[in-house]
Amino acid sequence: MTKIDVCLETVFTSLPVEARLERIAQAGYTAVELWHKECTWNGVDLTGPAKDAKKLKAILDKYGLIVNNMVLNAWDATLGGSLVNPED
């Protein structure tokens, strides 16, 4: 059976990451996708806090969630990962 995940960045944007994940789990989802580790979408721009991998793993485990997908570079290369910039 197909399972649908929820993009953490696009829901409950006024809440901190842990509260968002709690709400996602309460809604019955078991998987999430995330944008950039360097920041969090706050509903306006990407200036929310960075995501700490160890803390994120603990929160995911607490609510029985897994990460289905994570964007590791910015579509406009402002957060690194540019295919044409050797420094990335």
ZANURO-149972 format. One line per field, with one value per atom (N, C-alpha, C): residue number from 1; residue in three letters; atom name; x, y, z. Coordinates in pm, 1 decimal, always signed. Layout:
N
seq	(NUM / ...);
type	(ALA / ...);
atom	(CA / ...);
xx	(X / ...);
yy	(Y / ...);
zz	(Z / ...);
***
This chain:
88
seq	(1 / 1 / 1 / 2 / 2 / 2 / 3 / 3 / 3 / 4 / 4 / 4 / 5 / 5 / 5 / 6 / 6 / 6 / 7 / 7 / 7 / 8 / 8 / 8 / 9 / 9 / 9 / 10 / 10 / 10 / 11 / 11 / 11 / 12 / 12 / 12 / 13 / 13 / 13 / 14 / 14 / 14 / 15 / 15 / 15 / 16 / 16 / 16 / 17 / 17 / 17 / 18 / 18 / 18 / 19 / 19 / 19 / 20 / 20 / 20 / 21 / 21 / 21 / 22 / 22 / 22 / 23 / 23 / 23 / 24 / 24 / 24 / 25 / 25 / 25 / 26 / 26 / 26 / 27 / 27 / 27 / 28 / 28 / 28 / 29 / 29 / 29 / 30 / 30 / 30 / 31 / 31 / 31 / 32 / 32 / 32 / 33 / 33 / 33 / 34 / 34 / 34 / 35 / 35 / 35 / 36 / 36 / 36 / 37 / 37 / 37 / 38 / 38 / 38 / 39 / 39 / 39 / 40 / 40 / 40 / 41 / 41 / 41 / 42 / 42 / 42 / 43 / 43 / 43 / 44 / 44 / 44 / 45 / 45 / 45 / 46 / 46 / 46 / 47 / 47 / 47 / 48 / 48 / 48 / 49 / 49 / 49 / 50 / 50 / 50 / 51 / 51 / 51 / 52 / 52 / 52 / 53 / 53 / 53 / 54 / 54 / 54 / 55 / 55 / 55 / 56 / 56 / 56 / 57 / 57 / 57 / 58 / 58 / 58 / 59 / 59 / 59 / 60 / 60 / 60 / 61 / 61 / 61 / 62 / 62 / 62 / 63 / 63 / 63 / 64 / 64 / 64 / 65 / 65 / 65 / 66 / 66 / 66 / 67 / 67 / 67 / 68 / 68 / 68 / 69 / 69 / 69 / 70 / 70 / 70 / 71 / 71 / 71 / 72 / 72 / 72 / 73 / 73 / 73 / 74 / 74 / 74 / 75 / 75 / 75 / 76 / 76 / 76 / 77 / 77 / 77 / 78 / 78 / 78 / 79 / 79 / 79 / 80 / 80 / 80 / 81 / 81 / 81 / 82 / 82 / 82 / 83 / 83 / 83 / 84 / 84 / 84 / 85 / 85 / 85 / 86 / 86 / 86 / 87 / 87 / 87 / 88 / 88 / 88);
type	(MET / MET / MET / THR / THR / THR / LYS / LYS / LYS / ILE / ILE / ILE / ASP / ASP / ASP / VAL / VAL / VAL / CYS / CYS / CYS / LEU / LEU / LEU / GLU / GLU / GLU / THR / THR / THR / VAL / VAL / VAL / PHE / PHE / PHE / THR / THR / THR / SER / SER / SER / LEU / LEU / LEU / PRO / PRO / PRO / VAL / VAL / VAL / GLU / GLU / GLU / ALA / ALA / ALA / ARG / ARG / ARG / LEU / LEU / LEU / GLU / GLU / GLU / ARG / ARG / ARG / ILE / ILE / ILE / ALA / ALA / ALA / GLN / GLN / GLN / ALA / ALA / ALA / GLY / GLY / GLY / TYR / TYR / TYR / THR / THR / THR / ALA / ALA / ALA / VAL / VAL / VAL / GLU / GLU / GLU / LEU / LEU / LEU / TRP / TRP / TRP / HIS / HIS / HIS / LYS / LYS / LYS / GLU / GLU / GLU / CYS / CYS / CYS / THR / THR / THR / TRP / TRP / TRP / ASN / ASN / ASN / GLY / GLY / GLY / VAL / VAL / VAL / ASP / ASP / ASP / LEU / LEU / LEU / THR / THR / THR / GLY / GLY / GLY / PRO / PRO / PRO / ALA / ALA / ALA / LYS / LYS / LYS / ASP / ASP / ASP / ALA / ALA / ALA / LYS / LYS / LYS / LYS / LYS / LYS / LEU / LEU / LEU / LYS / LYS / LYS / ALA / ALA / ALA / ILE / ILE / ILE / LEU / LEU / LEU / ASP / ASP / ASP / LYS / LYS / LYS / TYR / TYR / TYR / GLY / GLY / GLY / LEU / LEU / LEU / ILE / ILE / ILE / VAL / VAL / VAL / ASN / ASN / ASN / ASN / ASN / ASN / MET / MET / MET / VAL / VAL / VAL / LEU / LEU / LEU / ASN / ASN / ASN / ALA / ALA / ALA / TRP / TRP / TRP / ASP / ASP / ASP / ALA / ALA / ALA / THR / THR / THR / LEU / LEU / LEU / GLY / GLY / GLY / GLY / GLY / GLY / SER / SER / SER / LEU / LEU / LEU / VAL / VAL / VAL / ASN / ASN / ASN / PRO / PRO / PRO / GLU / GLU / GLU / ASP / ASP / ASP);
atom	(N / CA / C / N / CA / C / N / CA / C / N / CA / C / N / CA / C / N / CA / C / N / CA / C / N / CA / C / N / CA / C / N / CA / C / N / CA / C / N / CA / C / N / CA / C / N / CA / C / N / CA / C / N / CA / C / N / CA / C / N / CA / C / N / CA / C / N / CA / C / N / CA / C / N / CA / C / N / CA / C / N / CA / C / N / CA / C / N / CA / C / N / CA / C / N / CA / C / N / CA / C / N / CA / C / N / CA / C / N / CA / C / N / CA / C / N / CA / C / N / CA / C / N / CA / C / N / CA / C / N / CA / C / N / CA / C / N / CA / C / N / CA / C / N / CA / C / N / CA / C / N / CA / C / N / CA / C / N / CA / C / N / CA / C / N / CA / C / N / CA / C / N / CA / C / N / CA / C / N / CA / C / N / CA / C / N / CA / C / N / CA / C / N / CA / C / N / CA / C / N / CA / C / N / CA / C / N / CA / C / N / CA / C / N / CA / C / N / CA / C / N / CA / C / N / CA / C / N / CA / C / N / CA / C / N / CA / C / N / CA / C / N / CA / C / N / CA / C / N / CA / C / N / CA / C / N / CA / C / N / CA / C / N / CA / C / N / CA / C / N / CA / C / N / CA / C / N / CA / C / N / CA / C / N / CA / C / N / CA / C / N / CA / C / N / CA / C / N / CA / C / N / CA / C / N / CA / C);
xx	(+83.4 / +0.0 / +88.6 / +52.1 / +126.9 / +107.7 / +217.3 / +210.3 / +252.7 / +184.9 / +214.6 / +288.1 / +395.4 / +465.6 / +419.4 / +466.9 / +434.0 / +564.1 / +566.2 / +683.0 / +678.2 / +770.5 / +778.1 / +777.1 / +842.2 / +859.2 / +729.2 / +629.8 / +510.2 / +389.9 / +402.5 / +289.2 / +326.0 / +228.3 / +246.5 / +369.3 / +384.2 / +506.9 / +530.8 / +430.3 / +451.0 / +507.0 / +516.5 / +563.4 / +708.9 / +778.5 / +914.0 / +909.6 / +1023.9 / +1032.1 / +970.5 / +1003.7 / +950.4 / +798.5 / +740.3 / +593.9 / +532.2 / +598.2 / +549.2 / +548.1 / +658.7 / +668.1 / +563.9 / +540.4 / +437.4 / +300.6 / +267.9 / +138.6 / +126.7 / +236.0 / +235.2 / +206.9 / +272.8 / +249.3 / +106.2 / +55.5 / -81.8 / -183.5 / -148.1 / -237.3 / -231.7 / -143.3 / -138.1 / -31.2 / +52.7 / +160.5 / +277.8 / +355.0 / +471.2 / +602.1 / +593.8 / +714.6 / +706.0 / +822.2 / +829.5 / +941.3 / +932.8 / +1045.2 / +1085.7 / +1211.1 / +1267.9 / +1341.6 / +1348.3 / +1435.2 / +1561.7 / +1658.1 / +1789.8 / +1816.8 / +1931.2 / +1973.1 / +2016.2 / +2054.1 / +2105.8 / +1998.4 / +1872.1 / +1765.6 / +1630.4 / +1527.0 / +1390.6 / +1299.8 / +1208.2 / +1109.8 / +1013.9 / +996.0 / +909.0 / +777.7 / +746.6 / +624.3 / +645.7 / +762.8 / +796.2 / +925.3 / +1026.8 / +1156.2 / +1234.0 / +1353.1 / +1436.5 / +1531.1 / +1476.4 / +1559.6 / +1536.9 / +1457.7 / +1436.9 / +1563.9 / +1564.1 / +1686.2 / +1735.4 / +1866.4 / +1927.3 / +1874.2 / +1882.8 / +1837.4 / +1959.2 / +1959.4 / +2065.7 / +2031.0 / +2118.7 / +2089.3 / +2058.4 / +2135.3 / +2112.3 / +1979.6 / +1950.4 / +1823.1 / +1706.0 / +1723.2 / +1617.8 / +1588.3 / +1693.0 / +1675.3 / +1599.2 / +1633.0 / +1564.3 / +1416.3 / +1386.9 / +1247.9 / +1171.2 / +1232.7 / +1168.0 / +1136.9 / +1232.7 / +1211.2 / +1099.1 / +1096.6 / +994.2 / +853.8 / +836.3 / +703.4 / +682.9 / +779.0 / +763.7 / +764.4 / +844.9 / +852.5 / +986.1 / +986.3 / +1109.6 / +1120.2 / +1242.8 / +1263.6 / +1261.3 / +1170.5 / +1158.3 / +1248.7 / +1269.9 / +1345.1 / +1397.4 / +1518.9 / +1573.1 / +1651.1 / +1618.7 / +1690.2 / +1821.3 / +1932.2 / +2062.3 / +2128.9 / +2071.2 / +2126.9 / +2012.4 / +2039.5 / +1935.4 / +1917.6 / +1793.6 / +1762.4 / +1833.5 / +1865.8 / +1935.4 / +2081.9 / +2130.0 / +2268.8 / +2309.8 / +2216.2 / +2252.3 / +2295.5 / +2257.0 / +2296.3 / +2403.1 / +2466.9 / +2569.1 / +2513.7 / +2601.3 / +2560.2 / +2553.4 / +2612.3 / +2612.2 / +2693.0 / +2639.0 / +2709.6 / +2821.4 / +2823.6 / +2924.6 / +3023.8 / +3011.5 / +3102.1 / +3191.4 / +3320.8 / +3410.2 / +3420.9 / +3389.9 / +3397.9 / +3287.6 / +3181.9 / +3073.0 / +3104.0);
yy	(-117.7 / +0.0 / +125.0 / +220.5 / +345.3 / +427.5 / +484.2 / +573.8 / +712.3 / +810.5 / +949.2 / +1013.6 / +1086.2 / +1158.8 / +1303.9 / +1376.2 / +1517.9 / +1596.7 / +1706.1 / +1793.1 / +1881.5 / +1858.4 / +1933.1 / +2083.9 / +2128.1 / +2271.5 / +2343.5 / +2270.6 / +2336.0 / +2332.6 / +2270.0 / +2260.9 / +2315.7 / +2372.2 / +2423.0 / +2513.8 / +2603.0 / +2682.8 / +2778.9 / +2804.2 / +2892.3 / +2815.9 / +2683.9 / +2601.1 / +2559.5 / +2528.9 / +2475.1 / +2333.9 / +2285.7 / +2157.2 / +2043.6 / +2032.2 / +1920.5 / +1923.1 / +2039.6 / +2048.9 / +2013.6 / +2051.3 / +2014.5 / +1863.1 / +1799.6 / +1654.6 / +1584.6 / +1636.2 / +1578.9 / +1586.6 / +1699.4 / +1715.8 / +1624.3 / +1610.4 / +1521.9 / +1378.2 / +1334.1 / +1198.8 / +1183.6 / +1284.5 / +1279.7 / +1268.6 / +1322.4 / +1315.7 / +1178.5 / +1090.4 / +954.6 / +926.7 / +1023.4 / +1002.2 / +932.7 / +858.2 / +787.5 / +831.6 / +917.1 / +962.1 / +1111.4 / +1175.7 / +1318.7 / +1343.6 / +1456.6 / +1503.2 / +1639.2 / +1670.9 / +1793.5 / +1869.7 / +1999.1 / +2081.1 / +2105.5 / +2158.3 / +2198.2 / +2180.8 / +2121.3 / +2105.6 / +2238.3 / +2333.7 / +2461.8 / +2556.6 / +2527.7 / +2621.1 / +2550.0 / +2622.4 / +2570.6 / +2677.3 / +2636.2 / +2728.8 / +2770.1 / +2899.4 / +2950.5 / +3006.4 / +2976.3 / +3026.2 / +3150.5 / +3212.0 / +3334.1 / +3315.8 / +3262.7 / +3242.8 / +3133.8 / +3107.4 / +3002.2 / +3058.2 / +3122.1 / +3178.7 / +3111.1 / +3004.4 / +2930.8 / +2857.3 / +2796.0 / +2734.0 / +2616.7 / +2593.0 / +2475.9 / +2349.3 / +2238.9 / +2110.7 / +2032.4 / +1997.8 / +1918.5 / +1770.6 / +1696.1 / +1557.3 / +1469.3 / +1480.9 / +1396.9 / +1430.0 / +1558.3 / +1598.6 / +1557.7 / +1575.4 / +1539.3 / +1389.6 / +1306.6 / +1161.3 / +1124.9 / +1187.7 / +1159.1 / +1196.3 / +1309.5 / +1353.7 / +1259.5 / +1221.8 / +1128.4 / +996.7 / +944.3 / +819.6 / +834.7 / +947.4 / +973.1 / +963.1 / +1009.6 / +1011.8 / +902.1 / +810.4 / +698.6 / +738.1 / +838.5 / +888.3 / +851.9 / +847.1 / +831.1 / +945.8 / +972.3 / +1071.3 / +997.1 / +1037.5 / +977.5 / +1046.7 / +1176.7 / +1255.2 / +1380.3 / +1422.4 / +1547.1 / +1618.5 / +1743.8 / +1825.3 / +1869.2 / +1841.4 / +1875.1 / +1994.2 / +2043.7 / +2163.9 / +2251.7 / +2378.6 / +2473.0 / +2472.5 / +2489.5 / +2495.1 / +2611.3 / +2715.8 / +2830.4 / +2838.0 / +2734.6 / +2720.3 / +2818.7 / +2889.0 / +2982.9 / +2912.4 / +2786.8 / +2712.3 / +2608.4 / +2620.1 / +2523.6 / +2414.8 / +2328.6 / +2219.0 / +2254.6 / +2366.5 / +2407.7 / +2309.5 / +2271.3 / +2179.5 / +2247.6 / +2380.4 / +2452.3 / +2530.2 / +2521.8 / +2591.9 / +2489.4 / +2483.5 / +2383.6 / +2392.6 / +2507.8 / +2522.8 / +2445.7 / +2413.3 / +2336.4 / +2188.6);
zz	(+0.0 / +0.0 / +0.0 / -78.7 / -86.9 / +39.8 / +89.6 / +205.0 / +160.8 / +210.5 / +176.3 / +293.0 / +261.6 / +367.1 / +369.2 / +467.8 / +482.4 / +481.5 / +409.4 / +409.0 / +533.6 / +622.5 / +748.3 / +727.1 / +622.7 / +600.5 / +564.8 / +517.4 / +463.5 / +556.2 / +671.4 / +763.3 / +900.7 / +967.8 / +1104.4 / +1114.8 / +1019.9 / +1008.0 / +1124.2 / +1204.9 / +1320.3 / +1440.3 / +1428.7 / +1539.8 / +1520.9 / +1632.1 / +1620.0 / +1560.3 / +1516.1 / +1446.4 / +1527.7 / +1655.6 / +1734.7 / +1739.4 / +1758.7 / +1763.5 / +1628.2 / +1521.3 / +1387.4 / +1371.5 / +1412.0 / +1399.0 / +1485.8 / +1604.0 / +1690.5 / +1622.9 / +1566.4 / +1497.9 / +1376.5 / +1302.7 / +1185.6 / +1229.6 / +1336.0 / +1387.3 / +1438.1 / +1507.2 / +1557.3 / +1444.1 / +1328.3 / +1212.1 / +1144.2 / +1192.1 / +1140.5 / +1036.9 / +1010.2 / +913.7 / +981.3 / +903.4 / +957.4 / +893.2 / +792.2 / +722.3 / +693.1 / +694.8 / +664.8 / +564.3 / +497.9 / +417.8 / +470.7 / +453.2 / +508.4 / +400.2 / +419.0 / +336.3 / +416.4 / +362.0 / +410.6 / +560.3 / +588.9 / +727.8 / +789.3 / +704.7 / +754.1 / +806.4 / +777.7 / +814.7 / +810.6 / +851.6 / +849.7 / +791.0 / +706.1 / +648.8 / +759.4 / +777.3 / +883.0 / +829.0 / +705.1 / +644.0 / +561.3 / +577.9 / +504.1 / +425.2 / +492.9 / +427.9 / +501.1 / +455.0 / +513.2 / +618.8 / +720.2 / +825.6 / +960.1 / +961.0 / +1084.9 / +1124.6 / +1241.9 / +1294.1 / +1210.3 / +1219.4 / +1155.1 / +1221.6 / +1150.9 / +1204.2 / +1253.7 / +1380.1 / +1440.7 / +1420.8 / +1355.4 / +1318.9 / +1440.0 / +1547.1 / +1665.2 / +1732.4 / +1745.6 / +1805.9 / +1717.7 / +1587.5 / +1493.5 / +1501.0 / +1506.7 / +1516.3 / +1642.7 / +1754.2 / +1880.0 / +1872.2 / +1811.2 / +1797.4 / +1704.9 / +1593.5 / +1500.9 / +1571.2 / +1646.5 / +1720.2 / +1822.6 / +1890.2 / +1992.2 / +1934.4 / +1812.0 / +1750.3 / +1646.1 / +1633.7 / +1541.2 / +1395.0 / +1361.3 / +1223.9 / +1159.9 / +1027.8 / +951.8 / +851.9 / +807.8 / +702.1 / +569.2 / +483.4 / +351.3 / +249.7 / +269.6 / +172.6 / +241.7 / +204.0 / +257.1 / +147.9 / +126.5 / +28.7 / +92.5 / +27.9 / +84.8 / +18.6 / -86.3 / -148.8 / -196.6 / -209.5 / -249.4 / -400.3 / -442.2 / -584.7 / -653.3 / -578.1 / -637.6 / -593.5 / -526.8 / -482.0 / -372.8 / -312.9 / -206.8 / -79.2 / -60.9 / +57.8 / +27.2 / -86.3 / -123.6 / -213.8 / -255.6 / -341.6 / -488.3 / -525.0 / -665.1 / -748.7 / -860.7 / -949.7 / -1027.5 / -1026.8 / -1104.5 / -1017.8 / -886.0 / -796.0 / -726.2 / -759.9 / -701.1 / -548.5 / -489.3 / -344.5 / -272.6 / -344.4 / -284.5 / -291.1);
***
